Amino acid sequence: MRTVYCGQLNQSHVGQQVTLSGWVNRRRDLGSLIFIDMRDREGIVQVFFDPDRQEAFQLASELRNEFCIQVVGTVRARDERNVNKDMATGEVEVFATELTIINRSDVLPLDSNHVNTEEARLKYRYLDLRRPEMAQRLKTRAKITSFVRRFMDDHGFLDIETPMLTKATPEGARDYLVPSRVHKGKFYALPQSPQLFKQLLMMSGFDRYYQIVKCFRDEDLRADRQPEFTQIDVETSFMTAPQVREVMEDLVRKLWINTINVDLGDFPVMTFAEAERRYGSDKPDPA
């Protein structure tokens, strides 16, 4: 269905025939030529249709925003005066020789060129996630997850899944309960954390455990409280507190550099007594 992503095209592809699959981000009909900005998860590239390719040109006249399409064409270098420096693919364009409309689109309930209400964005989340800003956030999250796994694996930690259906335990919030079909009147609880399971793993000899895990807490929504959230969960045996801190600081420091190119430097360290004296809290945020 595709040979390359739209957002990956560059000068090295000039002269090559490519197959692109994605969505119409914008269409411009100049009469003698039809231009579209074609979008997929990696970005946008300009595609143009010429009347010399009559069948593709005629079909392109029917295109509208968010039509799902496939294009076969040749990558060409843009004239210097037509280079778009605001686009990652702005030095090239695709001369379309074949066009397939995979799916047509009605007028959408979300306008990609205007601010939409939060309610509308959540209702039509699958459309909201097409926006480059939202897509980039999910890609960044995937990048973070991949980096964390590589880092923890390199430091001898084992990625071990723990059960999602468990017993209710007294913790800091109420449990979400799941009724059992087999055991009438009995309920499972969704875990607030894998605390008990990871301690059992330590007893079993798995001395370095980690998991990127979902946690569930039935409590009111606040700035620092979510009913469902994901955390990097870690447990170790036979490591001192300074050793644990060294590994975690190294993870956070390298994660920041890898993700947003920010060097956090050395982490400030203070005693519990100093934190209470200066901030009245054992988890101060000096910033």
N, C-alpha and C positions, 0 to 999 in steps of 0.2 A: 504493500500500500504506500510506502514511501522509501526513498533512498537516502534522504537527509532531512534534518529539521530546518524549518525556515530560518530560525535565528542563528544557525550555524554557517550559513553561506558567506563566503568571502572571496577575495581575489584568487585564492588557490583553486576555486571551482570554475573559474571562467572557461567557457568552451565546453563544459561538461553538460550532458543531458541529465536532468534530475527529475524525480517524482516527489511532489510535495502533497501532504494531506493536512488540512486544517480548516480554518474559518475565515470568512471575509471580515476583516476589521473595518475597512473603508473602501468605497468605490468612487471612482471619478471617471465620468464619460466625457471625453473631449471631442467626440464625433468621429474623428479619424482614428483615434486610439482610445482604448479603455484601460484604465489603470486600477488595480486593486492593491491594497495592503493586506497580505495574507498572513494569518497568525496561527502559531501553534504554541506548545508549552515553552519552547526555547526562544521565541521572539517573533519578529515581524520582518517580512521582506516584500519589496515591491514586485508585482507581476504585471506585465502589460500584454494586451491582445491587439493584434494587427489584422486589418481586413483581409490581408493576403491569406490568412488562415480562417477562411470564411465560417466554417462550422464552429470553431472555438469562439470566434468573435461574436457570432450571432448568439451563442449560448451565454456569453459573458454579459450581453446586454440585459439579461434577465437577473443577473446577480444583485443581491441586496445584502445589507449588513447581517452577519452571523449565519449566512448560508454555509453549510458544511460541504467542502469541495475537495477534489483532487486535481492537481495540475501537473502535466508533463511539459517540460520546456528546457530551454538552453540558458545557462547562466551567462550574462554579458556584463562587461565592465561599463559603468556609467561614464558619460562625458564628464570632464572635470567640473564644468559649470553646473552639472546636475547632481553632484555628490551631495548626499544628505548626511551631514556630520552629526545630526541628532539621532541617527539610527546606527546600531551596531553593524547592520548590513548595508549601510548607506552608500558603499562604493560599488555595489552590484545590483542587478535586477534580473528578472527571469522573463525571457521571451516565451510566452505560452504557445505551444503547438497543439495541445490536447486539453480539454476541460471536461470533467465529470462532476455533475451536481449530485452529491451523495444524499443531501437532505436540504429541503427548503425551510426557511424560517418565517414565521408570522411576525407581526410587530411585537417586540418583546416588552415585558412589563418593567424592565430595567433599562435606563438610558445610560450607556457607557460614557457619554459626554457630559453628564450632569451629576450632581450629588443626589443620591437616592436615600430614602429614609432607612433607618436601621431595620424597621419591621419588614420592608420590602426586600432588603438585602438578605435577611434571614429566611424569609419565605421562599425566595428564589435563589437559594445559596449556590446551586449548580451553575447559575448564570453569573452570580457575583464572583465566583472563583475563576471565571474566565478573564477577569481584569488582571493585567500584568502585575499590579501591585499585590493582589492577593496571591496570585500564582507564585510570585517571588518569595512570599513569606513561607509558603509550604515547601518550596525548594530549599530555602534556608534552614527550615526545621529538619528536612531530610539530610542536609549537609551536616548539621550539628549531630544528629543521631549517628550517622555513619562515622564521624570523627570520634565520638565518645566510645563507640564499640571498638574501633581500632586501638585507641589509647588504652582502654581497660584490658583488651586482649594482650597487648604488648607488655602490660605490667602484671601478667599472670592471673588476672581475674577471669572467672568462669561466668558466662551468661547463662543463668538457670531460671527457667520459668517456674513460678509458684502458682497454686490454685487460685481461681477467681471466685469459686463457690466455696465458702468456708463457714465456720461457726462464728456467731456473734460474740465479740469480746469487748469488755469495757475499755473504751479509749476516750479520746477527747470530744467525740461527736457521736451522733446517732448513726446506726447502720442502715444501709439500704437492704431491705429484706426481699428474698425471692422465694415464693411458695414452692414446695416440692410436690410434684404430681404423684410420685410413688409413695412417699410417706405423708399421709394425710395429716393436716394440722401442723406439719413441721416446716421450718423455713431455713433456707441458707442465708448467709449474709455476704454482701460484697465487701471485700477487704478495705479497711481504711489505710492499711499499709501491709507489706509482707513481713512485718516484724517477727511474728512467731515462726514463720517458715524459714526465714533466713537464720534464725538462731538454731533451729533444728539442723540446718545445713552445716553450721559451725560444729555442732556436736557430732555430725557424721563425717567430719574431716575435710569438708570443702572450705579451706581456710580463706579463700578470696572469692567472694561472690559479688556479682552486680546484676542489675536488671533495669531496663527502661520500662517502667511499669505503670499501669493505670491504677489509681486509687480513688475511692468513693467515700464521700462523707455527707450525710444528710443534714446539712446545716444551712443557715441563711446565707445568701450571696453577699459577700463583702469584697473590699479591694484585695484582701489577702486570703480570701476563702472562696473555694469553688466546689461545687458538688462532685465534679469529676475533673481530675487533673493527672498529669503525667510527671513522674519524677525519676531521677537517676538514683536508684536505691543501691546501697553498698553495705557490705558487712565483711569484716576481716577477723582473723584470729592471729595471735602471736605477733601483733604489731603494736608498737607504742603509740601514744597519742601524737608525738611529734612526727612519727613516720606516716601516720594516717593523714595528718595535716599537710605534710610535704607532697604526698601523692595528689590530694584533692586540689591544693593550690596550683600544682603543676598542670593538672587537667584544666582548671578554670583559666589559667593564664594562657595556655596554648589554644584553648577553645576560642578565646576572645581574639587572639591574633589570627587564627585560621578563618574565623567567621567575619569579623568586621575590621581586621587589621589594626587593633588597638592593643598596645602593650600596657598591661596593668602594673607592671613592676612588682616589687616586693610587697607582700600583704602586711599591713600593720598588725602588731600583736600587742595585746594588753591583758592584764589579769582580770579575773572576775570582779575583784574588789574595785579595781580602777574603773571598769565599765559601769558598775553600779554607782560609784562616786561621781563620775563625770556625766553619765547619761540617765541614771536611774533605771537601767535595763541591762539584761544579760545578752541582748542582741541589738546593740546600737547601730545606727546608720549615721556615721559622722558627716556624710555628705549632706 
